[in-house]
Amino acid sequence: MFITENNTVAEVVTSNIKTADIFKKHGIDFCCGGGISIKKACEKNNIPYETLEKELSELSSAVSKAYNYDGWKLDFLADHIENIHHSYVAESTPLVLQYAERVAKVHGHHYAEVIKINTLFKVVAQELAAHMKKEELILFPFIKQLVKADEAGVKVNQPHFGTVNNPIKMMEEEHESAGDILKEIKKLANNYTPPEGACNTFKALYAKLEEFEQDLHQHIHLENNILFPKAIILEQKNKH
């Protein structure tokens, strides 16, 4: 959809539900007050139209690239996971929590599943926040140490957790737990299909949950299938 300042907020969100997050960020009501033009909404909220236009057009031109993750150095891959996926979780979590809370409050009496979704997402949000801290403060720095030691041809000191296998095993168990919760959310959300006639916040919640799950799948794939197995091999090499 080609967006102009005369389009209403509701039209834009209806054509691409992902734009809801941009409006939400700027405090623009896309749900019940979405009948006004984007230009009016900007004036009302003291936002330069150009700012919003830029963000909306960037969203529509965002293309996901296929990278050869397997060929990357492990320290670079760890940084990528932190900068892309950890940042995504940190930025998206408050938004999903807001949507889930609002939908549960407004529609919970009619759709009991959204109350359960709200509760489950709070659990997974807490789990992931703690999980990512452990990776950023303990596991990733050690993997980077292994890479540097390998390049310099020196041995690393044994870490307090014994071997890299130990935190990896814990991270993999936590991945499984987060994956299971999101699977349950997906089931409750009927494969992220909002009910007939659902309001835009309801639609935005399900769209964001689906995006969140997809990002987490990619995030876990990069760790479980590439970063972790290679870190184990690198540590073995360092010992010999």
C-alpha positions as CSV (number, residue, x, y, z in Angstrom):
1,M,0.0,0.0,0.0
2,F,1.3,3.5,-0.9
3,I,0.8,5.6,2.2
4,T,0.0,9.3,2.0
5,E,-0.8,11.8,4.8
6,N,-4.5,11.6,4.0
7,N,-4.7,7.9,4.7
8,T,-6.4,7.2,8.0
9,V,-4.4,5.5,10.7
10,A,-6.9,2.6,10.7
11,E,-6.5,2.1,6.9
12,V,-2.7,1.8,7.2
13,V,-2.9,-0.6,10.1
14,T,-5.5,-2.7,8.3
15,S,-3.3,-3.0,5.2
16,N,-0.2,-3.9,7.3
17,I,-0.8,-4.9,11.0
18,K,3.0,-4.4,11.7
19,T,2.5,-0.6,11.3
20,A,0.5,-0.8,14.6
21,D,3.8,-1.0,16.5
22,I,5.0,2.3,15.0
23,F,1.8,4.1,15.8
24,K,1.8,2.6,19.3
25,K,5.4,3.8,19.9
26,H,4.4,7.4,19.1
27,G,1.3,7.2,21.3
28,I,-1.1,7.3,18.3
29,D,-4.4,5.5,18.9
30,F,-4.8,3.0,16.0
31,C,-7.7,1.2,17.5
32,C,-10.8,3.1,18.5
33,G,-9.4,6.5,17.4
34,G,-8.0,5.2,14.1
35,G,-10.5,7.0,11.9
36,I,-8.4,10.2,11.6
37,S,-5.8,10.9,8.9
38,I,-2.1,10.3,9.6
39,K,-1.5,14.0,9.2
40,K,-4.1,14.9,11.9
41,A,-2.8,12.2,14.2
42,C,0.7,13.7,13.9
43,E,-0.5,17.2,14.6
44,K,-2.5,15.9,17.6
45,N,0.5,14.1,19.1
46,N,3.1,16.8,18.1
47,I,5.0,14.4,15.8
48,P,6.6,15.6,12.6
49,Y,4.8,13.8,9.7
50,E,8.2,13.2,8.1
51,T,9.4,11.1,11.1
52,L,6.4,8.8,10.9
53,E,6.5,8.6,7.1
54,K,10.2,7.6,7.2
55,E,9.5,4.8,9.8
56,L,6.4,3.5,7.8
57,S,8.3,3.4,4.5
58,E,11.3,1.7,6.1
59,L,9.0,-0.9,7.5
60,S,7.6,-1.7,4.0
61,S,11.0,-1.9,2.4
62,A,12.6,-4.1,5.1
63,V,13.8,-7.3,3.4
64,S,15.2,-10.2,5.3
65,K,18.5,-11.3,3.9
66,A,19.8,-14.9,3.9
67,Y,23.2,-14.9,5.5
68,N,25.8,-17.7,5.6
69,Y,25.8,-17.9,9.4
70,D,27.7,-21.1,9.3
71,G,30.7,-19.4,7.8
72,W,30.9,-16.7,10.5
73,K,33.5,-16.5,13.2
74,L,32.0,-17.4,16.6
75,D,32.6,-14.1,18.2
76,F,30.9,-12.3,15.3
77,L,28.0,-14.7,15.5
78,A,27.6,-14.1,19.3
79,D,27.6,-10.4,18.7
80,H,25.0,-10.7,15.9
81,I,22.7,-12.8,18.2
82,E,23.1,-10.2,20.9
83,N,22.7,-7.1,18.7
84,I,19.8,-8.5,16.5
85,H,17.9,-11.1,18.5
86,H,18.5,-10.1,22.1
87,S,17.8,-6.5,21.2
88,Y,14.6,-7.6,19.4
89,V,13.4,-9.4,22.5
90,A,14.2,-6.5,24.8
91,E,12.4,-4.0,22.5
92,S,9.4,-6.1,21.7
93,T,8.6,-7.6,25.1
94,P,7.2,-4.3,26.6
95,L,5.0,-3.8,23.6
96,V,3.6,-7.4,23.6
97,L,3.0,-7.1,27.4
98,Q,1.0,-3.9,26.8
99,Y,-1.0,-5.4,24.0
100,A,-1.7,-8.6,25.9
101,E,-2.7,-6.8,29.1
102,R,-5.1,-4.5,27.2
103,V,-6.7,-7.3,25.1
104,A,-7.1,-9.5,28.3
105,K,-8.7,-6.6,30.1
106,V,-11.1,-5.6,27.3
107,H,-11.9,-9.0,25.7
108,G,-11.1,-11.5,28.4
109,H,-14.7,-11.9,29.4
110,H,-15.5,-13.0,25.9
111,Y,-12.3,-14.8,24.9
112,A,-10.9,-16.6,27.9
113,E,-7.8,-17.6,25.9
114,V,-6.4,-14.1,25.9
115,I,-6.3,-14.1,29.7
116,K,-4.2,-17.3,29.5
117,I,-2.0,-15.8,26.7
118,N,-1.4,-12.7,28.9
119,T,-0.3,-14.9,31.8
120,L,1.9,-17.1,29.7
121,F,3.6,-14.3,27.9
122,K,4.5,-12.7,31.3
123,V,6.2,-15.9,32.3
124,V,8.2,-16.3,29.0
125,A,9.2,-12.6,29.1
126,Q,10.8,-13.0,32.6
127,E,12.5,-16.3,31.6
128,L,14.0,-14.8,28.4
129,A,15.2,-11.7,30.2
130,A,17.1,-13.8,32.7
131,H,18.3,-16.2,30.0
132,M,19.8,-13.5,27.8
133,K,21.6,-11.9,30.8
134,K,23.3,-15.2,31.5
135,E,24.4,-15.5,27.8
136,E,25.6,-11.9,27.7
137,L,27.5,-12.0,31.0
138,I,28.8,-15.5,31.1
139,L,28.6,-17.7,28.1
140,F,29.2,-15.3,25.2
141,P,32.3,-13.7,26.8
142,F,33.8,-17.1,27.3
143,I,33.1,-18.1,23.7
144,K,34.8,-14.9,22.6
145,Q,37.8,-15.8,24.9
146,L,38.0,-19.2,23.2
147,V,38.1,-17.5,19.7
148,K,40.9,-15.1,20.8
149,A,42.9,-17.9,22.4
150,D,42.5,-20.0,19.3
151,E,43.8,-17.1,17.1
152,A,46.7,-16.4,19.4
153,G,47.5,-20.1,19.9
154,V,47.2,-19.9,23.7
155,K,45.3,-21.9,26.3
156,V,42.3,-20.4,28.2
157,N,42.0,-20.7,32.0
158,Q,39.3,-23.1,33.1
159,P,36.2,-21.1,33.7
160,H,34.3,-21.3,37.1
161,F,31.6,-23.3,35.4
162,G,34.0,-26.1,34.5
163,T,33.4,-26.6,30.8
164,V,31.4,-24.7,28.2
165,N,29.1,-27.8,28.0
166,N,27.5,-26.8,31.4
167,P,26.1,-23.4,30.5
168,I,25.2,-24.6,27.1
169,K,23.2,-27.5,28.5
170,M,21.4,-25.0,30.8
171,M,20.7,-22.6,27.9
172,E,19.3,-25.4,25.7
173,E,16.9,-26.4,28.5
174,E,15.8,-22.8,28.8
175,H,15.3,-22.6,25.0
176,E,13.1,-25.6,25.2
177,S,11.0,-24.1,28.0
178,A,10.5,-20.8,26.1
179,G,9.7,-22.7,22.9
180,D,7.1,-24.8,24.8
181,I,5.4,-21.7,26.2
182,L,5.2,-20.0,22.8
183,K,3.8,-23.2,21.3
184,E,1.1,-23.2,23.9
185,I,0.4,-19.5,23.1
186,K,0.2,-20.2,19.4
187,K,-2.3,-23.0,20.1
188,L,-4.4,-20.7,22.3
189,A,-4.2,-18.0,19.6
190,N,-5.6,-20.4,17.0
191,N,-2.4,-20.1,15.0
192,Y,-2.4,-16.3,15.5
193,T,-5.8,-16.0,13.8
194,P,-7.8,-13.2,15.6
195,P,-11.5,-13.8,15.9
196,E,-13.9,-12.4,13.4
197,G,-14.4,-8.6,13.8
198,A,-11.5,-8.3,16.3
199,C,-10.2,-4.8,17.0
200,N,-6.9,-3.6,15.8
201,T,-5.1,-4.1,19.2
202,F,-6.3,-7.7,19.2
203,K,-4.9,-8.1,15.6
204,A,-1.7,-6.3,16.5
205,L,-1.2,-8.6,19.5
206,Y,-1.5,-11.8,17.4
207,A,0.7,-10.4,14.6
208,K,3.4,-9.3,17.1
209,L,3.3,-12.7,18.9
210,E,3.8,-14.5,15.6
211,E,6.7,-12.2,14.7
212,F,8.1,-12.8,18.2
213,E,7.9,-16.6,17.8
214,Q,9.5,-16.5,14.4
215,D,12.4,-14.4,15.7
216,L,12.9,-16.7,18.6
217,H,13.0,-19.7,16.3
218,Q,15.8,-18.1,14.3
219,H,17.6,-17.0,17.5
220,I,17.5,-20.5,19.0
221,H,18.5,-22.1,15.7
222,L,21.7,-19.9,15.6
223,E,22.6,-20.9,19.1
224,N,21.6,-24.5,19.3
225,N,22.7,-25.6,15.8
226,I,25.7,-23.3,15.1
227,L,27.1,-21.3,18.0
228,F,26.9,-24.0,20.7
229,P,28.2,-27.1,18.9
230,K,31.1,-25.0,17.4
231,A,32.0,-23.6,20.8
232,I,32.2,-27.1,22.2
233,I,34.6,-28.2,19.4
234,L,36.7,-25.0,19.9
235,E,37.0,-25.7,23.7
236,Q,38.1,-29.3,22.9
237,K,40.7,-28.0,20.5
238,N,41.9,-25.6,23.1
239,K,42.5,-28.3,25.6
240,H,44.7,-30.4,23.4
